[in-house]
């Protein structure tokens, strides 16, 4: 409320808008219950020095829309963001249409309106259909009714940490080589009864392959993204990260913020 939205064509533009003081916050999708993590944004979190200061979980209701008067049987092609297409994959496969990814869902709706396309539909929100004068041919077309996207809010400065059990902390780290090292890393939290809410690995972009052992085996090097329920103001969480740092090559706190309700 009281905020002026600043539209961005690409995710990285949102990061840069905050870094250059064109915006105070960036709100970006982090993961979806059907399509999984938005890996591009996790990569951008590493590339940029913004901090996660909040999160919100929003239910997603995808609609199929087209120019006024277009019938369902006339649709040969469907435009949308790649994540939206993935979330409606079964539905679109049944239609037998060609799926084409574009930069965002609202942009797909705008393209159809601007170009007067008659054989093309878009997957977007009902609000997008209203804005661009399109007709909704079908609603709630996602493959699972429980379709929820988690969004994160980014800022130039971190939240001042506060004590409480309604906080989450996000970190990213890479580990030293050795058997059982991931088990020991996770034990830093288990030994202190800290609840982990997410863990995901991603190959390192800068140096993805390393040579291991006498046989010189080629292996991937991984970054681990981890969320846990605790505030950085909690000495228990501070001790867990101090313990974890003993076995990491790289460790960075991405943010400490209130849990989504």
DOTI-240114 format. One line per field, with one value per residue (C-alpha): residue number from 1; residue in one letter; x, y, z. Coordinates in steps of 0.25 Angstrom, whole numbers, plus 5000, padded with zeros to 4 digits. Layout:
BEGIN
n (NUM / ...)
res (a / ...)
u (X / ...)
v (Y / ...)
w (Z / ...)
END
This chain:
BEGIN
n (1 / 2 / 3 / 4 / 5 / 6 / 7 / 8 / 9 / 10 / 11 / 12 / 13 / 14 / 15 / 16 / 17 / 18 / 19 / 20 / 21 / 22 / 23 / 24 / 25 / 26 / 27 / 28 / 29 / 30 / 31 / 32 / 33 / 34 / 35 / 36 / 37 / 38 / 39 / 40 / 41 / 42 / 43 / 44 / 45 / 46 / 47 / 48 / 49 / 50 / 51 / 52 / 53 / 54 / 55 / 56 / 57 / 58 / 59 / 60 / 61 / 62 / 63 / 64 / 65 / 66 / 67 / 68 / 69 / 70 / 71 / 72 / 73 / 74 / 75 / 76 / 77 / 78 / 79 / 80 / 81 / 82 / 83 / 84 / 85 / 86 / 87 / 88 / 89 / 90 / 91 / 92 / 93 / 94 / 95 / 96 / 97 / 98 / 99 / 100 / 101 / 102 / 103 / 104 / 105 / 106 / 107 / 108 / 109 / 110 / 111 / 112 / 113 / 114 / 115 / 116 / 117 / 118 / 119 / 120 / 121 / 122 / 123 / 124 / 125 / 126 / 127 / 128 / 129 / 130 / 131 / 132 / 133 / 134 / 135 / 136 / 137 / 138 / 139 / 140 / 141 / 142 / 143 / 144 / 145 / 146 / 147 / 148 / 149 / 150 / 151 / 152 / 153 / 154 / 155 / 156 / 157 / 158 / 159 / 160 / 161 / 162 / 163 / 164 / 165 / 166 / 167 / 168 / 169 / 170 / 171 / 172 / 173 / 174 / 175 / 176 / 177 / 178 / 179 / 180 / 181 / 182 / 183 / 184 / 185 / 186 / 187 / 188 / 189 / 190 / 191 / 192 / 193 / 194 / 195 / 196 / 197 / 198 / 199 / 200 / 201 / 202 / 203 / 204 / 205 / 206 / 207 / 208 / 209 / 210 / 211 / 212 / 213 / 214 / 215 / 216 / 217 / 218 / 219 / 220 / 221 / 222 / 223 / 224 / 225 / 226 / 227 / 228 / 229 / 230 / 231 / 232 / 233 / 234 / 235 / 236 / 237 / 238 / 239 / 240 / 241 / 242 / 243 / 244 / 245 / 246 / 247 / 248 / 249 / 250 / 251 / 252 / 253 / 254 / 255 / 256 / 257 / 258 / 259 / 260 / 261)
res (x / x / x / x / x / x / x / x / x / x / x / x / x / x / x / x / x / x / x / x / x / x / x / x / x / x / x / x / x / x / x / x / x / x / x / x / x / x / x / x / x / x / x / x / x / x / x / x / x / x / x / x / x / x / x / x / x / x / x / x / x / x / x / x / x / x / x / x / x / x / x / x / x / x / x / x / x / x / x / x / x / x / x / x / x / x / x / x / x / x / x / x / x / x / x / x / x / x / x / x / x / x / x / x / x / x / x / x / x / x / x / x / x / x / x / x / x / x / x / x / x / x / x / x / x / x / x / x / x / x / x / x / x / x / x / x / x / x / x / x / x / x / x / x / x / x / x / x / x / x / x / x / x / x / x / x / x / x / x / x / x / x / x / x / x / x / x / x / x / x / x / x / x / x / x / x / x / x / x / x / x / x / x / x / x / x / x / x / x / x / x / x / x / x / x / x / x / x / x / x / x / x / x / x / x / x / x / x / x / x / x / x / x / x / x / x / x / x / x / x / x / x / x / x / x / x / x / x / x / x / x / x / x / x / x / x / x / x / x / x / x / x / x / x / x / x / x / x / x / x / x / x / x / x / x / x / x / x / x / x / x)
u (5000 / 5005 / 5016 / 5019 / 5022 / 5034 / 5032 / 5044 / 5045 / 5056 / 5059 / 5073 / 5067 / 5059 / 5072 / 5079 / 5067 / 5069 / 5084 / 5084 / 5073 / 5062 / 5054 / 5054 / 5050 / 5050 / 5039 / 5043 / 5038 / 5047 / 5040 / 5027 / 5019 / 5018 / 5030 / 5040 / 5051 / 5053 / 5068 / 5071 / 5068 / 5076 / 5088 / 5085 / 5085 / 5099 / 5103 / 5097 / 5099 / 5084 / 5078 / 5065 / 5056 / 5043 / 5034 / 5020 / 5013 / 5002 / 4993 / 4993 / 4981 / 4985 / 4975 / 4975 / 4971 / 4970 / 4965 / 4950 / 4942 / 4953 / 4948 / 4956 / 4957 / 4964 / 4976 / 4989 / 4999 / 5000 / 5009 / 5014 / 5026 / 5033 / 5029 / 5014 / 5015 / 5021 / 5010 / 4999 / 5007 / 4996 / 4985 / 4992 / 4997 / 4982 / 4979 / 4990 / 4996 / 5010 / 5015 / 5024 / 5032 / 5032 / 5038 / 5026 / 5011 / 5005 / 5015 / 5009 / 4995 / 5000 / 5006 / 4993 / 4986 / 4996 / 4998 / 4984 / 4987 / 4975 / 4981 / 4989 / 4985 / 4992 / 4993 / 4992 / 4984 / 4970 / 4975 / 4984 / 4972 / 4964 / 4976 / 4978 / 4964 / 4965 / 4954 / 4956 / 4954 / 4957 / 4961 / 4969 / 4976 / 4988 / 4991 / 4989 / 4979 / 4989 / 4998 / 5006 / 5018 / 5027 / 5032 / 5044 / 5046 / 5060 / 5066 / 5080 / 5081 / 5078 / 5067 / 5072 / 5071 / 5061 / 5058 / 5046 / 5041 / 5035 / 5047 / 5054 / 5069 / 5074 / 5089 / 5097 / 5110 / 5120 / 5127 / 5141 / 5143 / 5141 / 5132 / 5120 / 5123 / 5109 / 5104 / 5113 / 5108 / 5094 / 5097 / 5101 / 5086 / 5081 / 5089 / 5083 / 5069 / 5068 / 5057 / 5062 / 5051 / 5058 / 5071 / 5075 / 5088 / 5093 / 5106 / 5115 / 5116 / 5130 / 5137 / 5127 / 5137 / 5148 / 5158 / 5157 / 5165 / 5177 / 5168 / 5166 / 5151 / 5144 / 5132 / 5123 / 5125 / 5112 / 5106 / 5096 / 5084 / 5078 / 5066 / 5065 / 5054 / 5062 / 5067 / 5081 / 5079 / 5078 / 5091 / 5087 / 5087 / 5100 / 5106 / 5101 / 5107 / 5120 / 5121 / 5117 / 5127 / 5138 / 5135 / 5131 / 5139 / 5129 / 5117 / 5108 / 5095 / 5085 / 5075 / 5068 / 5053 / 5039 / 5033 / 5021 / 5008)
v (5000 / 5014 / 5008 / 5011 / 4999 / 4999 / 4989 / 4981 / 4972 / 4963 / 4958 / 4964 / 4977 / 4977 / 4974 / 4986 / 4995 / 4993 / 4994 / 5007 / 5013 / 5013 / 5004 / 5001 / 4987 / 4976 / 4965 / 4952 / 4938 / 4928 / 4915 / 4909 / 4896 / 4891 / 4896 / 4896 / 4906 / 4918 / 4915 / 4928 / 4936 / 4927 / 4930 / 4945 / 4945 / 4941 / 4951 / 4963 / 4967 / 4969 / 4963 / 4955 / 4964 / 4957 / 4946 / 4943 / 4931 / 4934 / 4924 / 4924 / 4923 / 4922 / 4926 / 4923 / 4936 / 4941 / 4952 / 4955 / 4945 / 4935 / 4921 / 4910 / 4901 / 4913 / 4913 / 4907 / 4914 / 4918 / 4928 / 4930 / 4930 / 4917 / 4914 / 4917 / 4907 / 4897 / 4898 / 4896 / 4885 / 4874 / 4884 / 4890 / 4876 / 4872 / 4884 / 4880 / 4894 / 4899 / 4905 / 4917 / 4923 / 4939 / 4948 / 4948 / 4945 / 4959 / 4961 / 4949 / 4955 / 4969 / 4963 / 4956 / 4970 / 4978 / 4969 / 4965 / 4950 / 4941 / 4927 / 4930 / 4930 / 4933 / 4927 / 4939 / 4944 / 4949 / 4963 / 4962 / 4959 / 4971 / 4980 / 4976 / 4974 / 4959 / 4948 / 4937 / 4924 / 4915 / 4918 / 4910 / 4902 / 4899 / 4884 / 4884 / 4893 / 4895 / 4903 / 4913 / 4922 / 4927 / 4941 / 4948 / 4963 / 4968 / 4981 / 4988 / 4986 / 4974 / 4974 / 4977 / 4963 / 4961 / 4949 / 4941 / 4928 / 4934 / 4936 / 4929 / 4930 / 4927 / 4923 / 4918 / 4910 / 4900 / 4889 / 4884 / 4870 / 4858 / 4846 / 4850 / 4865 / 4868 / 4860 / 4867 / 4881 / 4877 / 4872 / 4887 / 4890 / 4876 / 4876 / 4890 / 4886 / 4896 / 4892 / 4892 / 4897 / 4895 / 4890 / 4890 / 4888 / 4895 / 4892 / 4904 / 4913 / 4918 / 4905 / 4893 / 4882 / 4877 / 4866 / 4856 / 4845 / 4836 / 4832 / 4847 / 4846 / 4857 / 4862 / 4874 / 4884 / 4889 / 4900 / 4897 / 4907 / 4905 / 4911 / 4909 / 4914 / 4923 / 4937 / 4942 / 4949 / 4935 / 4930 / 4916 / 4920 / 4928 / 4916 / 4907 / 4916 / 4917 / 4902 / 4900 / 4910 / 4901 / 4891 / 4901 / 4907 / 4918 / 4923 / 4934 / 4939 / 4943 / 4949 / 4947 / 4951 / 4948 / 4935 / 4936 / 4934)
w (5000 / 4996 / 4987 / 4973 / 4965 / 4955 / 4944 / 4939 / 4927 / 4933 / 4947 / 4947 / 4944 / 4957 / 4964 / 4957 / 4960 / 4975 / 4974 / 4967 / 4976 / 4965 / 4974 / 4989 / 4988 / 4978 / 4979 / 4971 / 4970 / 4978 / 4976 / 4972 / 4977 / 4963 / 4955 / 4967 / 4969 / 4960 / 4958 / 4951 / 4963 / 4972 / 4963 / 4963 / 4978 / 4978 / 4967 / 4974 / 4988 / 4992 / 5004 / 5006 / 5016 / 5014 / 5007 / 5004 / 4998 / 4988 / 4981 / 4966 / 4957 / 4942 / 4932 / 4917 / 4909 / 4895 / 4886 / 4887 / 4878 / 4877 / 4879 / 4887 / 4874 / 4867 / 4877 / 4871 / 4879 / 4894 / 4900 / 4914 / 4924 / 4924 / 4938 / 4935 / 4923 / 4932 / 4943 / 4932 / 4924 / 4925 / 4921 / 4909 / 4904 / 4904 / 4895 / 4885 / 4884 / 4882 / 4895 / 4893 / 4905 / 4907 / 4917 / 4926 / 4927 / 4926 / 4914 / 4907 / 4908 / 4904 / 4891 / 4887 / 4889 / 4882 / 4870 / 4868 / 4868 / 4865 / 4866 / 4879 / 4893 / 4906 / 4920 / 4930 / 4941 / 4940 / 4943 / 4931 / 4922 / 4928 / 4926 / 4911 / 4907 / 4905 / 4907 / 4917 / 4910 / 4923 / 4937 / 4948 / 4937 / 4945 / 4947 / 4962 / 4969 / 4981 / 4972 / 4981 / 4978 / 4989 / 4986 / 4993 / 4996 / 4994 / 4999 / 4999 / 5014 / 5023 / 5034 / 5048 / 5054 / 5065 / 5074 / 5072 / 5067 / 5054 / 5047 / 5035 / 5031 / 5017 / 5014 / 5003 / 5005 / 4998 / 5006 / 5006 / 5000 / 5008 / 5012 / 5021 / 5020 / 5016 / 5028 / 5037 / 5032 / 5034 / 5048 / 5052 / 5052 / 5056 / 5069 / 5073 / 5069 / 5058 / 5048 / 5033 / 5023 / 5010 / 5004 / 4990 / 4982 / 4970 / 4962 / 4964 / 4951 / 4953 / 4955 / 4953 / 4951 / 4960 / 4960 / 4972 / 4978 / 4972 / 4960 / 4957 / 4956 / 4950 / 4959 / 4960 / 4971 / 4978 / 4985 / 4995 / 4998 / 5011 / 5019 / 5034 / 5045 / 5054 / 5055 / 5053 / 5067 / 5073 / 5079 / 5076 / 5061 / 5062 / 5068 / 5057 / 5046 / 5054 / 5054 / 5039 / 5035 / 5040 / 5029 / 5018 / 5006 / 5005 / 5013 / 5012 / 5019 / 5008 / 5019 / 5032 / 5031 / 5036 / 5032 / 5022 / 5029)
END
